[in-house]
């Protein structure tokens, strides 16, 4: 059975746990955040109280990932670290989901120079600039990336938690969209029952 890992993105881990997904968290944590994750039933797989997710620490992720596993990460992680994590996941035949939380940077362009460093699914807010939006679509087509685009008033973290449940059950594309789009409508992180029965 597939496992879901979340790399250095506490909110995504909590959002998925609220959807009744067994989540494995890897990253840097202080004691307060660790307790918050545990209170939300997130399993903390590997954690450190200081430092950064350097290559040696990311190698622990590499050895845990198995074919069919799913890795969530966001642009809160520095570019070099997320490129390494995505590359490791692809080498292990795991699915990668990337959340662009802070506006589009050179995430799409990085794929041009680094083989297999690009996520399978990218979730981001709609771009106001039509040309920029077209550039993103062109890059996504070139690298066979599935895009999930949100309006500015939608909840990207809530959507990611619902998507985690869908992916765990083998649902993608239109089959999953109805469920995760409902989760994106909530202002606060929703619980499974709120989404399933809304």
N, C-alpha and C positions, 0 to 999 in steps of 0.2 A: 504494500500500500504506500502511496506517495506521502511524503512529509513536507510540511511547509516551514521554511526558515525565514526569519526577518532579521536583517542585518542593520544594527544601529538605528532603528526607527521604532521607538517605543509606542507612539500613537498608532502606527499601523498594526503592531502586535496586539494592542488592546482592542482595536476595531475588529480584527479577525477573531479574537477570543470571544468577543460578544456575539459573534455569529456561530458560536459553538464549534469553532475550529481549534484543533490541537496545534498550538503554535510553539515553535522552537526559536527562542531569541538568542542572538549572538551580538555582543557589543560591550561598550564601556558603560558602566552604571555606577551611580552613587547609591548609598543604602536606601534613601527615600524612594528613588525611582524603582529600585529592585523590589521593595515592598509593594509599591503600586502595581507593578507587573504581576507579582505573585497574587495579590488580592484580586486581580482580574483573570486569574487562572492561566497565565502565560508561563510556559515551561522555559526556564532560563538554562540554555544548553552550555554556553560558554560566556563568561563575563569577566571583566577586569575593572578595577576601581580607578585606574589612572592610565595615562599614556594614550596611544592611538591604535587603530586597527592596522598595524604594519603588516608586511608580507608574511612574517612568521605566524602571526595570529590568524590571518586569513587562510593560511594553509590548513589550519584545523577545520575550517569550513570545507575546504576542498576534500579532505579525507572523510568528512561526514556525508557529503552529498552523494546521492545515488541516482541512477537514471529514473526519470519520472518525478523526482522531487521538484519543489517550487521555491524560488528565492525571491523575496520582496526586498527592495531597497529604494532609497530616494536620493535626491540631490543634496540632502543635508550631509551626506557622506562626501568627502573630497573626491574630485574627479579621478585622481590616480587610484585611489582605493576602490572606487566603484568599478572602474575598468577592470581591475584585477579580479574583483569578486565575480563580475559577469563572465569574464574569460574562464575562470575556474569552473563556474557553473556550467558553461557550455561544454567544457572538456569532460564534465561528468554527466552530460546529457540531461541536465536539469533545466526546467523552464525558468526564465527570468522575467520579473515584473518590475518596472522602474517608474517611480512617481516623480514627476517634475513639479516640485512645490513652489519654487522660487523664480518662476519665469524661465523662458527658454535661454539656455546658454549655448555652449558649443557641443552639447551632448550628441546631437545628430551628426555633426561634422567629425567627431572623434572616430566614428566608424570607418571613415574613408582611409585612415592611416593604420588602424589596428584591426587585424583579422579576428573575427569572432569575439569582439568586445562589446557587441550591441545587444540590448535587451530584446526579448521576444515580444513583450507587451509594454507599451509606453502609455502612461496616463498623464494627461496634462490639461491645463485650462485653455480654452479657445483663445487664439491670438487675434488682437484687434487689427493688426497689420496684415492685409490680405496677401501681400507678397511673401511675408514671413511664413504665413500659414501654408502657402503653396510650396515654399521651400521645404517645410517640414514634411508635407505629404510626399513630395518627390523623393526625399531621403528615405522616408518610411517605406515607400514602394521599392526602392532600390535594395534596401536591406531586409525586405520581407518582414517588416515590423507591423504588428497589430496595434493600432492607435485607439485609445479611448479618450475622447475630448469632452470636457465639461464646460458648462457656462460658469461665469464668475460667481454666481450665488449658490453653486452646488458644493457639496461636501466631499472633497477628494479622498479624505481619510476614511470616511464612512463607506464610500464606494469601494475602496480597496479591501476593506474587511469583508464585504459581501462578495467581491470578486474571488477572494481567497476560498470561500466556501464553494462557489461555483466551480473553480478550477479543481478543487479536491474531489468534486463529484463528476469530473470529466466534461463540464459544460463550458463552452466558449462562444464567442460571437453572439448572434441573436438569441440563442437559447439561454444565455446567461444575462443578457442586457436588461431584460425586464426586471429581474430581481435586483441587480446591483444599481440600476438607475433609480429604483425606489429608495435604496439606502442613501443615495446622494442627495435626496430631497430633505433629509433631516438636518437641522442646524447642529444638534449635538450628536455624538456617536450613538447610533441606534443599537438596540439589542435585536437578536434574531426574531423574536416574536413580534416586535414592532414592525419589522419589514415584511415578514412572511404573511401577517394577517392585516396589513394596512390596505 
